[in-house]
Amino acid sequence: MPKLIKNGQLIDDAWQTLRLAEGDDPAGVNVPAGQWLVPLAVWQAQPALAARGDVAVWLAGDDEPAALTAGLATLALIAVNFPAFTDGRGYSIGALLRSRHGYRGELRAIGDVLRDQFDYLTRCGFDALAPAEGKYTDAQLEEATRQLQDFSEPYQASVKHADPLFRRQRRAA
Amino acid sequence: MYRYDDYDQKLVDERVAQFADQTRRYLAGELSDDEYRPLRLQNGIYIQKHAPMLRIAIPYGNLRADQVRMLAHIARTYDKGYGHFSTRQNIQFNWPALERIPEILAKLATVQMHAIQTSGNCIRNVTSDPFAGVAADEIIDPRPWCEILRQWSTFHPEFAHLPRKFKIAVNGAKDDRAVIRCHDIGAEVVKNAAGETGFRVFVGGGLGRTPIVGEQITDFIAWPHLLTYFEAILRVYNRFGRRDNMYKARIKILVKALGIDAFRAQVEAEWAHTKDGPATLTEAEVQRVAACFVDPDYAELPASDAAFEAAKAENTPFAAWVRRNVRAHKRPGYAAVVASLKKTGVAPGDITDAQLDTVAELAERYSFGEVRVTHEQNLVFADVRQSALFALWQALRDAELATPNIGLLTDLICCPGGDFCNLANARSIPIAEAVQRRFDDLDYLHDIGDIELNFSGCMNACGHHHVGHIGILGVDKNGEEWYQITVGGRQGNDAAIGKVIGRSFAAAEVPDVIEKLIATYIEHRHADERFIDTAQRIGLDPFKLKVYGETKTAARKVANA
């Protein structure tokens, strides 16, 4: 079973990710039994999915996080997809979901998620990190969990640090 | 100058450990080339023609003597005995071995230096006025604001993977000496009518493939909102900047596509949520940083030093150097000195380990232990007593750093070009040298007067050719090196992009072409009129006519325009 890092712990991941192929109709695509992460378009086109309890939504870089605000309090999991680890839109989406829209459930990074991004992802509010299956061995992921925090006192305010360093700590002149 | 506290030091130390681990994993085959590339770039490492190049950050161009000595040590120990100051006030080493770069970074950390975000698609080193704090036309010292921006942009978790690189420049004087209108964000520190400090902000400027002069996004943002406002700009860019085509990914393309008014509206809508939030600057933080930039312990001196005046009268070479390389200072009896890194025969901006050691020693002896790097690739001793100028000149002359050519044609800006850089389409250093040799007559050079000649080896424009009064751009035509010439670009308050004069030239023709452009200027100039002013008054046609002759058709064949 694939693994993910949740709140710093390595755990099994039972969720599967549904991706639309070219030409798929979001309203008509079948979401099989089991735990599924579905694209925003499917989530919006099939309102009945929300009642299933085992379906959650993933956002693409060009999706608008504000589109989820209505049901945000009831969502237990939102994933943000990184099509390439160099595509940084997901950081802003994560930060917006947490700080602007007040989302408190699991926020998961999926797609091309690499261990060298973990520090930035965590600071932008992601509490679940799901590198592609087979990308890392369990031992490598265990090692990487120790690396969730590269920088002990970052300068900026972020989801993780509500205040910037200059408000967090007293800095001597 | 800013000095690290424990928090700054710890971050840099943690970066050294982080990057050492990343490099270890890369060398062990755990990280692919594609995965390692952004990590090494955000630590200033390019893979170049001969070896990796390491670009070390010099925040807004400020260096202390102990840091300069460390650069000398690195040049001597890990490189071939020299370094290259870049047009963004950084220094580059062309020959270090990748395996030893973690060790170099660890040594840099011991003198409060690093290579963080000197490359990659992130917020780069903030640049500024090399005469900050000493210029008579200064309104507000930009350096504390640069340092505040440096800290805010360092490892910002949301903006490490932007669509493209992002450059910020800050100026705080009447004259813009930081090319702020040609940056992704350019900020001018100003006072409003009520006397409050704030920022006039330009956005979407830049050189490169699509040169654009930035547009004003706001005429005044009060200082407490500096970071929240910049964060709003960056967030809009990070989310909506193009990622499908790297040549259209800079913020300037987004600003142009939306129009400045629509872009401003998006930024302000974003800012409305974060304004007055935790990232709002505090008086205490600004004072803490500003305390590092108070005036040094100046002596009370007469406005004019008699011995200095006498030396100028007696010694013609000294007087020539003073005329070109010494600038007025806000304090009586002091001067700012520009050490030229533009001696003909040396690649512009290059400096040896021995010269670096000399610079460190001279900074300690004559300029409160500090030195600045200019974006024109020279060095500035900002606080020199007039009475010390003669001794400083002699020492600089012995070190071959006293070429009296600042602001003259041979003080040209030049990127490393095809001799070193993988991106280059053409070599720049040898052609720059050929131009310098053509204008080796000092009297003629002084007669030509103030002129800026900027040279880039490719359209990435590291040599800022678009804003040179004369610009030279290396282009590739079927595998051959050609050079396209522009006239009429300028930096400063009236920043403008130069216009291509016509078809491009072979390397050997370039000195002739420059000579014809200068001859055209000499023919048409009014008394005391600078090249750029003549060019603006008479337009391109007289230059084209001189260069291409009467055959108008030739001028229409514009290569790579």
Chai-1 contact restraints between the chains, C-beta under 6 A:
chainA,res_idxA,chainB,res_idxB,connection_type,confidence,min_distance_angstrom,max_distance_angstrom,comment,restraint_id
A,T86,B,P38,contact,1.0,0.0,6.0,A-B,restraint_1
A,T86,B,H161,contact,1.0,0.0,6.0,A-B,restraint_2
A,G88,B,H161,contact,1.0,0.0,6.0,A-B,restraint_3
A,G88,B,L162,contact,1.0,0.0,6.0,A-B,restraint_4
A,G88,B,N238,contact,1.0,0.0,6.0,A-B,restraint_5
A,R89,B,R239,contact,1.0,0.0,6.0,A-B,restraint_6
A,Y91,B,E158,contact,1.0,0.0,6.0,A-B,restraint_7
A,S92,B,E158,contact,1.0,0.0,6.0,A-B,restraint_8
A,S92,B,R235,contact,1.0,0.0,6.0,A-B,restraint_9
A,S92,B,N238,contact,1.0,0.0,6.0,A-B,restraint_10
A,S92,B,R239,contact,1.0,0.0,6.0,A-B,restraint_11
A,A95,B,E158,contact,1.0,0.0,6.0,A-B,restraint_12
A,R100,B,H273,contact,1.0,0.0,6.0,A-B,restraint_13
A,D116,B,L39,contact,1.0,0.0,6.0,A-B,restraint_14
A,Y120,B,P157,contact,1.0,0.0,6.0,A-B,restraint_15
A,Y120,B,A160,contact,1.0,0.0,6.0,A-B,restraint_16
A,R123,B,P157,contact,1.0,0.0,6.0,A-B,restraint_17
A,C124,B,P157,contact,1.0,0.0,6.0,A-B,restraint_18
A,C124,B,E158,contact,1.0,0.0,6.0,A-B,restraint_19
A,D150,B,Q18,contact,1.0,0.0,6.0,A-B,restraint_20
A,F151,B,L11,contact,1.0,0.0,6.0,A-B,restraint_21
A,F151,B,E14,contact,1.0,0.0,6.0,A-B,restraint_22
A,F151,B,F155,contact,1.0,0.0,6.0,A-B,restraint_23
A,E153,B,Y7,contact,1.0,0.0,6.0,A-B,restraint_24
A,P154,B,F155,contact,1.0,0.0,6.0,A-B,restraint_25
A,Y155,B,Q151,contact,1.0,0.0,6.0,A-B,restraint_26
A,Y155,B,T154,contact,1.0,0.0,6.0,A-B,restraint_27
A,Q156,B,H156,contact,1.0,0.0,6.0,A-B,restraint_28
A,A157,B,P278,contact,1.0,0.0,6.0,A-B,restraint_29
A,A157,B,A279,contact,1.0,0.0,6.0,A-B,restraint_30
A,S158,B,P157,contact,1.0,0.0,6.0,A-B,restraint_31
A,D163,B,P278,contact,1.0,0.0,6.0,A-B,restraint_32
A,P164,B,A279,contact,1.0,0.0,6.0,A-B,restraint_33
A,F166,B,E285,contact,1.0,0.0,6.0,A-B,restraint_34
A,R171,B,D5,contact,1.0,0.0,6.0,A-B,restraint_35
A,R171,B,R288,contact,1.0,0.0,6.0,A-B,restraint_36
A,A172,B,D5,contact,1.0,0.0,6.0,A-B,restraint_37
A,A173,B,R288,contact,1.0,0.0,6.0,A-B,restraint_38
A,A173,B,A291,contact,1.0,0.0,6.0,A-B,restraint_39
